[in-house]
Amino acid sequence: MKTATLPSLRVDPELRAAAESVLREGETLSALMEDSLRRQVNFRRTQAEFIARGLFSREESKRTGIYHDADDVHARLKAKLEAAVAKDKQ
């Protein structure tokens, strides 16, 4: 049950018209806005976690002195992808 509210949102008439123009059948503007908000919250959480992992890796590399060359990492990832594609074709 929804019990919380968000502040009303004032936008340019052009933005409202653009939003209304992409509504799916039976979809309300409120549903579109809620979906957009949920997706943005999820994106920002994912982005923050990605940055935290990167910063942790940087500190770990500084601590251990172990660094990985980007070309080597890309080559390993490419090999994994090629193996997965080959397995899929079987």
C-alpha positions in Angstrom: 0.0 0.0 0.0 1.4 3.4 -1.0 1.4 5.7 2.0 4.1 8.3 1.1 3.9 11.2 -1.3 6.4 13.1 -3.3 6.4 16.9 -3.9 4.5 18.0 -6.9 6.6 18.6 -9.9 6.4 21.7 -12.0 7.7 21.3 -15.6 7.6 23.1 -18.9 4.5 22.4 -20.9 6.8 20.9 -23.6 8.1 18.3 -21.2 4.7 17.3 -20.0 3.5 17.0 -23.7 6.6 14.9 -24.5 5.9 12.6 -21.5 2.2 12.2 -22.4 3.1 11.4 -26.0 5.1 8.3 -24.9 2.6 6.9 -22.5 1.6 3.3 -23.2 -2.0 2.2 -23.4 -3.6 2.4 -20.0 -0.5 4.0 -18.4 -0.9 7.2 -16.4 1.5 10.0 -16.2 1.9 9.2 -12.5 2.9 5.6 -13.3 5.4 6.8 -15.8 6.9 9.2 -13.2 7.0 6.5 -10.6 8.7 4.1 -12.9 11.2 6.7 -14.0 12.0 7.6 -10.3 12.5 3.9 -9.4 14.8 3.4 -12.4 16.8 6.5 -11.5 17.2 5.5 -7.8 18.3 2.0 -8.9 20.8 3.5 -11.4 22.3 5.8 -8.9 22.7 3.0 -6.3 24.3 0.8 -8.9 26.6 3.7 -10.0 27.6 4.4 -6.4 28.4 0.8 -5.8 30.5 0.7 -9.0 32.5 3.8 -7.9 33.0 2.3 -4.4 34.4 -0.9 -6.0 36.7 1.1 -8.2 38.0 3.2 -5.3 38.5 0.0 -3.2 40.4 -1.6 -6.1 42.6 1.5 -6.5 43.4 1.4 -2.8 44.1 -2.3 -2.8 46.4 -1.9 -5.8 48.2 0.9 -4.0 48.5 -1.3 -0.9 49.7 -4.4 -2.7 51.5 -2.9 -5.6 49.7 -5.3 -7.9 48.3 -3.6 -11.0 46.7 -5.2 -14.1 47.3 -3.9 -17.6 44.1 -2.9 -19.4 45.1 -4.8 -22.5 45.6 -8.0 -20.5 42.2 -7.6 -18.8 40.5 -6.9 -22.2 42.2 -10.0 -23.7 41.0 -12.2 -20.8 37.4 -10.8 -21.1 37.5 -11.3 -24.9 38.5 -14.9 -24.4 35.7 -15.5 -21.9 33.2 -14.0 -24.2 34.4 -16.1 -27.2 34.2 -19.2 -25.0 30.7 -18.4 -24.0 29.6 -17.7 -27.6 31.2 -21.0 -28.7 29.5 -22.9 -25.9 26.1 -21.3 -27.0 26.6 -22.5 -30.5 27.0 -26.1 -29.5 
